[in-house]
């Protein structure tokens, strides 16, 4: 079980300190949301932040969640910046491009992942499972932090878990959106094993306490 804090919900003026607090509590992976203002109606970070992150926290994984329909420019940029895992949206391109970019990531030593929005059939994973290291199911609509977990996501998580198990591969199943002390157990019981946690973790400053509480729930 892996908790991947979303730095989107940290204090940008104290970002290094918030990452350090989470790292000291045992976090080994951070989820970095990249939003382009076109595919989703919000803007966030660029490749320089990932470079800085890997320089300051070289032993910590940078998991890039790319919310953009411009893979040609952005995927190579984030690979070069030092991404350890990069997951992009199925909805952002045609299926031929999906296959191409999954292969591109793998050939460049970056773990490839695919993201599905809440309305996208989970069955599309059948086509790409052999190329994947991680699947991310959005449990909110992408673009903004602090949204409420969509309860219908539970059945989608179960379906994705079934597809993954049938492949016999070790694909990790991640969930993102509205994850807190209540919903993390629901997602775990449905079959998820990586959990993006944002506003719940950072909103009141007790990062270590929240990490410890979530670890207890997942144990």
Residue, then its C-alpha position, 0 to 999 in steps of 0.5 A: x500500500x502506497x500513499x502518494x501525497x498530491x503537492x497540488x494541495x500543499x502550500x506553494x510558498x512552503x512546498x519544500x517544507x511540506x514535502x519534507x514533513x511528509x518524507x519524514x513521516x515515511x512517504x516515498x512517492x509524491x503525486x505531481x499534477x500537471x495541468x495545461x489550462x486546456x485539457x482541464x480548466x486549471x494550470x499548475x506546475x512545469x518541468x522545472x519543478x520536477x527537476x527541483x524536486x528530484x534535486x532536493x529529494x533524489x531518493x523520492x519518486x516523482x509521479x507525474x499525472x499529466x492532464x494535457x492533450x499536448x503529449x508531443x511537447x510535454x511527455x518528453x519534457x517531463x521525462x527529461x526533467x526526471x519523472x520516475x512514473x508518468x501517467x497520462x489520460x486515455x481521453x487526451x488522445x487516440x488509442x494509437x497515440x496511447x500505445x506510442x507514448x506508453x512505449x516511449x515512456x518504457x523505452x526511456x526508463x520511466x514507468x508508464x501509467x494510464x489515467x481514466x476519467x470517471x465516465x470512461x469505461x474501465x474495459x479500455x484497460x484490456x487493450x493496454x494492460x501489457x504496456x502498463x505499470x500503473x492504472x489511475x482511476x479518477x474518483x473525481x473529475x480532474x482539474x481541481x483539488x478538494x472535491x468529494x469522492x464519487x461513490x460510484x467509483x467503488x464498482x469501477x475500482x473492483x472492475x479494474x482490479x479484476x482486469x488487472x488480476x486476470x492479466x497476471x501482471x503486477x500493475x498497481x491500481x491508484x485512485x485520486x480524488x476525495x481520498x481521506x480517512x473514510x474513503x481510503x478504506x473503501x478504495x482499499x477494500x475495492x482493490x486499490x493499492x496506491x492512494x493520492x491524498x491531497x487536501x486531507x493531508x495538507x489542510x491543517x499542517x499536521x502532515x505526519x499525524x495524517x500520514x500515520x493515521x492513514x497508514x493505520x487504516x491501510x495496515 
